[in-house]
Amino acid sequence: MNTDLSAVTVMEVSPRDGLQNEDVLLTTEQKLRLIDHALDAGCKRIEVTSFVHPKRVPQMADAEAVCASLPERSDVRYTGLILNDRGYQRLRDTKLHEAGLVVPATDTFGENNQGLSVAQGLSMAVEIIADGKQSGFPVQVTIAVAFGCPFEGEVPLSRIQSMAETLAAAGPVEIALADTIGVGVPMQVAQGFMALKRQLGDMPLRAHFHDTRNTGIANAYAALMSGVDVLDASIGGIGGCPFAPNASGNIATEDLVYMLSRGGIEHGVDIQRLIDAAAWLETVLGKSVPSMLLKAGGFPDDNSEVK
C-alpha cells in the first residue's frame, strides 16, 4: 500500500456524468455556470460533456454549444466522453483538450451502453487511441463496470488485466477503472489497482466511483493508498448511468476533498466554493443532492482552506 502520496488531482465530472441521468434538462448557460463553479473552486481537470446520440442522452444534446463557450484557460484541461469513433470525430472538431473513451468490461453492459461487445469495444478503442497518439491528441480510456456489472454480476480481475494490457499497448495517456454501479468495496479496489500498477508500470491510473452502496469514499481512499493520484468526483454527488439499473450518484467532490484536506493531501480545490456550488445545483435541479458536506459543513469552522 502507498502511504507516501502527498498530492492528487480531482477530475470534476458533474457537467457530464453528474447531469446525464437527471430528469431536469439544464440549459447550455446553466451547464456553463456549473463549469464556472468548478473553475472558481480551483478544479483543473473537468469533464465538460459527452458526444453521444441526443435521443439516447438528451442532457448532452448541446455538447458542441457547451464546448464553444468554455472559458479559455491555459491551466485547465477540458475533456469530453466518447463511446465510439463518431463521438471522437465530433470531439476533435471542438476545442477540448482530451478525449475520454469508454470500453465495457462485459458484453451485456456494452450492448446496452454503446452497442458493442467487449471485443468490439477494445478494437474500437485501439483504433481511436492509435489515431490520437499519431496526431498528438491525448486519449484516455475508462474500463466501465470494472468492479461489477448490473447484468452479468462479478467481473473477474483477470479480464480487467487483459483489457488493460491491450489498451495500454495502444498508448493512451491514462487508464481508469470505473465502478459504474457502485458495487465495489475497498479490498477489491486495492487488489485491482495494485495489480494494474504491477502490470502496467508507469501508466497513469485514474479511479471513478459511485456511492450507490455507501462505499464510494472508502473506495477512493483504497485507490489512493494503492498509488492512484487522479480521482473522479461530482459536485453535489449527482450522477449515474442511464443504461445501468440503480446506478446512483458519483462521490461528491466536496466530500472527497474534505477527506483529502483532513488527511493532509494536496488537491488545490476550495471546499467552501464546492459546497456553494452544490447548494446552487439544488436550486436548478429542484431537489436535494446527496452531498454530506452540504448538509453538515466542514470542520473546523474555517472549511475554505485550499490544500
C-alpha positions in Angstrom: 0.0 0.0 0.0 1.2 3.5 -0.8 1.3 5.7 2.3 3.5 8.4 0.8 1.0 10.0 -1.6 1.1 13.8 -0.9 -1.0 15.2 -3.8 -3.9 14.2 -6.0 -5.8 15.6 -9.0 -9.6 15.8 -8.8 -11.3 15.3 -12.1 -14.6 17.1 -11.9 -17.3 15.2 -13.8 -20.6 16.9 -12.7 -21.1 18.6 -16.1 -21.2 15.2 -17.8 -21.6 12.2 -15.6 -23.4 14.3 -13.0 -26.0 15.7 -15.3 -26.5 12.9 -17.8 -29.1 11.0 -15.7 -31.0 14.0 -14.4 -34.7 14.4 -15.3 -34.3 18.2 -15.3 -32.7 19.4 -18.6 -30.3 22.2 -17.8 -29.8 24.9 -20.4 -26.4 25.4 -22.0 -26.0 28.6 -19.9 -26.7 26.6 -16.7 -24.1 24.0 -17.7 -21.6 26.7 -18.3 -22.4 28.2 -14.9 -21.7 24.8 -13.3 -18.4 24.6 -15.1 -17.7 28.2 -13.8 -18.4 26.9 -10.3 -15.8 24.2 -10.8 -13.3 26.6 -12.1 -13.9 29.0 -9.3 -13.3 26.2 -6.8 -9.9 25.5 -8.4 -10.6 22.4 -10.5 -8.0 21.9 -13.2 -9.4 18.8 -14.9 -13.1 19.0 -15.9 -15.2 16.5 -17.9 -17.5 19.0 -19.6 -19.8 16.9 -21.8 -20.2 13.7 -23.8 -20.6 13.2 -27.5 -23.4 10.7 -27.6 -26.7 10.5 -29.5 -29.1 13.2 -28.2 -32.0 10.8 -28.3 -30.2 8.4 -26.0 -28.9 11.0 -23.6 -30.9 14.2 -24.0 -28.9 16.1 -21.4 -25.9 16.0 -23.7 -27.6 17.3 -26.8 -25.8 20.6 -26.7 -22.2 19.2 -26.4 -20.8 21.4 -29.2 -22.5 24.5 -27.8 -21.1 24.0 -24.4 -17.6 23.4 -25.8 -17.8 26.6 -28.0 -18.4 28.8 -24.9 -15.9 27.3 -22.5 -13.7 29.9 -20.8 -10.2 30.0 -22.3 -7.9 28.7 -19.5 -4.3 27.6 -20.2 -4.1 26.0 -16.8 -7.3 23.8 -17.2 -7.7 20.5 -19.1 -11.2 20.1 -20.6 -12.2 16.6 -21.6 -15.2 15.0 -23.2 -16.5 11.5 -23.1 -16.9 9.4 -26.2 -18.3 5.9 -26.9 -17.2 5.4 -30.5 -15.5 6.9 -33.5 -18.4 9.1 -34.4 -18.1 10.8 -30.9 -14.4 11.0 -31.3 -14.7 12.9 -34.6 -17.2 15.3 -33.1 -14.9 15.9 -30.1 -11.9 16.6 -32.4 -13.9 19.4 -34.1 -14.2 21.2 -30.8 -11.5 23.0 -28.7 -11.4 20.3 -26.0 -8.0 19.2 -24.8 -8.6 15.4 -24.4 -10.9 12.6 -25.3 -12.2 10.2 -22.6 -13.0 6.9 -24.2 -15.2 4.2 -22.5 -14.8 0.5 -23.0 -17.2 -2.0 -21.4 -15.9 -4.8 -19.2 -18.9 -7.1 -20.1 -20.7 -7.8 -23.3 -24.2 -7.2 -21.9 -23.4 -3.8 -20.4 -21.5 -2.9 -23.6 -24.5 -3.7 -25.8 -26.8 -1.6 -23.5 -24.4 1.3 -23.1 -22.9 1.6 -26.6 -24.0 -1.3 -28.8 -20.6 -3.0 -28.5 -19.3 -6.3 -27.1 -16.1 -6.3 -25.1 -14.1 -7.4 -28.1 -15.6 -4.8 -30.4 -15.1 -2.1 -27.7 -11.4 -3.0 -27.4 -11.0 -3.0 -31.2 -12.7 0.4 -31.5 -10.6 1.8 -28.6 -7.3 0.6 -30.0 -8.0 2.4 -33.3 -9.0 5.7 -31.6 -6.1 5.6 -29.2 -3.7 5.0 -32.1 -5.1 7.9 -34.1 -4.8 10.2 -31.1 -1.2 9.1 -30.5 -0.3 9.5 -34.2 -1.9 13.0 -34.3 -0.6 14.1 -30.9 -4.1 14.3 -29.3 -4.5 12.9 -25.8 -6.9 10.0 -25.5 -7.5 8.4 -22.1 -9.7 5.3 -21.6 -12.0 4.1 -18.9 -13.0 0.5 -18.3 -16.6 0.6 -17.3 -18.3 -1.8 -14.8 -14.8 -2.9 -13.8 -15.9 -3.9 -10.3 -19.2 -5.5 -11.1 -21.9 -5.5 -13.8 -25.7 -5.0 -13.4 -26.4 -7.7 -15.9 -23.6 -10.2 -15.6 -22.6 -9.8 -11.9 -19.0 -10.3 -10.9 -16.3 -9.2 -13.3 -13.0 -11.3 -13.0 -9.9 -9.2 -12.3 -8.1 -11.3 -14.9 -10.4 -9.8 -17.6 -9.7 -6.3 -16.4 -6.0 -7.0 -16.5 -6.2 -8.5 -20.0 -8.2 -5.5 -21.2 -5.8 -3.1 -19.6 -2.9 -4.8 -21.3 -4.5 -4.5 -24.7 -5.4 -0.8 -24.1 -2.0 0.1 -22.7 -0.2 -1.3 -25.7 -2.1 1.2 -27.9 -0.7 4.2 -26.0 -3.4 6.0 -24.1 -2.4 8.9 -21.8 -4.3 7.3 -18.9 -6.3 4.2 -17.9 -9.2 4.4 -15.5 -11.3 1.8 -13.7 -14.9 2.8 -13.1 -17.3 1.3 -10.5 -20.2 2.3 -12.7 -22.9 0.9 -10.5 -21.3 1.4 -7.1 -20.8 -2.3 -6.1 -17.0 -2.3 -5.4 -15.5 -2.5 -1.9 -12.1 -1.2 -0.7 -10.4 -4.5 -0.6 -11.5 -5.2 -4.2 -10.4 -1.8 -5.3 -7.0 -2.1 -3.7 -6.5 -5.5 -5.3 -7.4 -4.3 -8.7 -5.3 -1.1 -8.8 -2.3 -2.7 -7.2 -2.5 -5.5 -9.9 -2.5 -2.9 -12.6 0.3 -1.0 -11.0 2.5 -4.1 -11.1 1.4 -5.0 -14.6 1.5 -1.6 -16.3 4.4 0.1 -14.6 4.3 3.9 -15.2 0.9 4.0 -17.0 -1.1 6.8 -15.2 -4.2 5.4 -13.5 -7.4 7.1 -12.5 -10.4 5.9 -10.5 -14.1 6.6 -10.9 -16.5 5.6 -8.1 -20.3 5.8 -7.4 -21.6 5.9 -3.9 -24.6 3.7 -4.6 -24.0 1.4 -1.7 -22.2 3.9 0.5 -18.6 2.6 -0.3 -17.6 5.4 -2.7 -15.3 7.4 -0.3 -13.8 4.3 1.2 -13.1 3.1 -2.3 -11.4 6.4 -3.2 -9.2 6.0 -0.1 -8.3 2.5 -1.1 -7.4 3.7 -4.6 -5.2 6.5 -3.1 -3.4 4.0 -0.9 -2.8 1.8 -4.0 -1.0 4.7 -5.8 -3.8 6.2 -7.8 -3.4 10.0 -7.9 -6.4 11.1 -10.1 -9.9 10.7 -8.8 -13.2 11.5 -10.5 -15.9 13.2 -8.4 -19.1 15.2 -9.0 -20.2 18.4 -7.3 -23.2 17.6 -5.0 -22.7 13.8 -5.6 -25.1 13.9 -8.5 -24.8 11.4 -11.4 -25.5 8.0 -12.7 -25.5 5.9 -15.8 -28.8 5.9 -17.8 -28.1 2.4 -19.1 -27.3 0.7 -15.8 -30.1 0.0 -13.4 -29.9 1.6 -9.9 -26.6 3.3 -10.7 -26.9 6.4 -8.5 -24.6 9.3 -8.0 -20.8 9.8 -8.1 -18.9 10.5 -4.9 -19.4 14.2 -4.1 -16.4 16.3 -4.9 -16.7 18.3 -1.6 -16.9 15.1 0.4 -13.8 13.7 -1.3 -11.9 17.0 -0.8 -12.9 17.0 2.9 -11.2 13.6 3.3 -8.1 14.8 1.4 -7.8 18.0 3.3 -8.2 16.4 6.7 -5.6 13.8 5.6 -3.1 16.4 4.6 -3.2 15.5 0.9 -2.8 18.4 -1.5 -5.6 18.9 -4.1 -5.8 22.6 -4.8 -9.6 22.8 -4.5 -11.7 25.1 -2.3 -14.2 23.2 -0.2 -16.5 26.1 0.6 -16.8 27.0 -3.1 -17.7 23.4 -3.8 -20.4 23.5 -1.1 -21.7 26.7 -2.6 -21.8 25.0 -6.0 -23.7 22.1 -4.5 -26.3 24.4 -3.0 -26.7 26.2 -6.4 -27.2 22.8 -8.0 -30.1 22.1 -5.7 -31.8 25.2 -6.9 -31.5 24.4 -10.6 -32.4 20.7 -10.2 -35.2 21.4 -7.8 -34.3 18.7 -5.4 -31.7 17.9 -2.7 -28.4 16.4 -3.7 -26.5 13.6 -1.9 -23.6 15.7 -0.7 -22.9 15.2 3.0 -20.7 18.4 3.3 -23.6 20.5 2.0 -25.7 19.1 5.0 -23.0 19.1 7.7 -20.4 21.7 6.6 -16.7 21.4 7.0 -14.6 21.0 10.1 -13.2 23.1 11.8 -15.4 26.1 11.1 -13.0 27.6 8.5 -13.6 25.0 5.8 -12.5 27.1 2.9 -8.8 26.3 3.1 -7.3 25.0 -0.2 -4.9 22.1 0.3 
